[in-house]
Amino acid sequence: MPLDIEKRKRIYEAIKKNPGLHFRELIRILDINVGDLQYNLSVLEKENLIVGKEEMGYKRYYPNPMEFPQEKKILPYLRQPVQRSIIVEILMNGKESLTDISRNLNLKNQTILYHIKKMESSGILLTEKEGKNVFYFIKDPELVSRTLIKYKESFSDKIVERFIEFWRSTGKI
């Protein structure tokens, strides 16, 4: 029995530190077998310590309650590398056109537009038309920036590091 409690504690701590992880990410982080993880996640959900939520084709796990519940809306997008890159690109440059984002990230317009549409439908990104030009911007840049910085260790890539350096240079942290 103490082994199960220790496993649940490890799982809970991983979810608390990295909210929005899905099942396979938890397996990789914790190096735990599928059956153990399934069982212990179900126990943690029944005990109301975590919440599992279907998002973007994955069941993602969050501590219950989260300090800032609105972060739940943003984290699934920050967990996806292309979407995270788009978000960081727009955060660093204010509003941007599809062409600018595509050029700066070295990705095709169709790829960028596919991900932008997902983020628009959730209300994270908004559009603004200026004549024939369409620009994209983050609805709540403070919340998105704070979430990105708060959970930076769970992303650990050059994009996030670049954003944090940019954020520091603006004197906001």
N, C-alpha and C positions, 0 to 999 in steps of 0.2 A: 504493500500500500504506500509506504513512503516514496517508493520509486515513481509511482503515478503522480503523486503530489509534486515531486521535484520536476517531472516532465511538464506538468501543467503550469508550474511556475515559470519554467523556461519559455514555454509557448506564450504565456501571457506577457512576459517581459518583452519578448520579440515583437509581439503585436503592439504593445504599448510604445515601444521605441520606433516601430516602423508601421504605423497604421495604414491600412489599405493594401497590405500584402495579400496575395492569393495563395492558394494551397501549395502549388509547386514551388513558389518562392520560399514558403515556410519550410518545406522539405529541404531545400538547398541550404538555407541559413542555419537550420537546427540540426541537420544531418540525422534525421529521425525517419523511421520507416512509415510507410503510408498508413498501415492499420493503426499504429500508435497515434499518429497525428489525427486521423479521423476520429478515433475514440475520444481523445483528450479535447479536441476542439468541440465535440458535441457536449461533453461534460461542462466545459467552460461556458458554452452558450446556454445550457440548461441552468447553470448557476448564475446566469445573467452578468457574467464578468466580461464577456465579449459579445459582439454582434456580428453576424455574418450577413453580408448584403450582396445580392447579385448586381454586378456592374460591368458593363462593357464585355460581356461574355465570360466573366470570372466571378467566383464568389470571393469577395474581399472581406477581411476581418479587421475589426476596430475594437479598441477598448470601450467598455461601457461604464460610465459615460465618458465622452471625450471632453477635454477642457474647452475646446472651441468646436462645436458640432458642425459649423459651416465649412471646416476643413475637409470633412468627409466628401463634399461635392468636388473639391479640387484635387485631392490626393490620387484618385484613379487616373487622372490625366497626367499628373506629374510622374506617375509610375511608368508611363509609356515613353520610351526614349524620343520618338519623333515629336510627340505632342509636347513633351517637356522642352525640347529644343525650340519649338515654335513659341511656346509661352515665354521662355527666357529671352528669345530674340525680340519679341514684342515688348517685354518689360524693359529691356535695355534701350530700346529705340522709340518708345512711346507708341505711336500708331504707325503701321506699315502696310504697304500694298502687298498683294500676292506676289508680284514680280520681285519686290525687294526681299521678302522672306525666302522665296525660292532661290534667288541668287546668293543670299548670305548663308543659307544652310546647304547650298549645293544639292538641292532636291528638285524634282520635277514639280511643275505647277499643280498637276493632277494629284500628286501625293500630298502636297501642302493643303490643297483645297479639300481633299477627303477628310483630313484631320481637323481642319478649321471648321468644317460643317458639323462635326461631332461636338466640338467645343462650343460652337454657336448655339446648338440645340440645347445644351445644358445651361447656357447663360453665362459661361465663363468669358467668352469672347463676344464682342459687339462689333458691328460694322458702321461705318460712316461714309456717306457718299459726298464727294466734292467734285461736282461736274461729272465727268465720265469715269473718274477714278474712285475705287472702293478701297477703304483703309480698314484695318482690323486693329482693335485695341482691347486690353484687358478691362473687364467691367470693374473689378475691385483689385487694383494693383497692390494696395497695401496688404490685403488679406493673402493674396497669392504670394507676394514677396515674403511675408512673415512665415507662411507655411513652408515655402521652399527653403528658407534659412533654418527654420526650426527642425526640419527633418532632413537636412543636408546629408548627414551621414548615411541615411538609408538610400540615397541616390548615388553618391560618390562617383561623379564623373566630371570631366573637364568643363562641361557646359555649366554645371552648378557652381563649380569653383570660379569660373569666369564671371558669373553673375554676382557672386558674393564679393569678388574684388571690385566689380563695378559699383555695387551697392555701397561698399565701404568708401569708395572714392567720392560718392555723392554726400558723404557725411551723415547718412541715415542710420548707420550702425557703428 
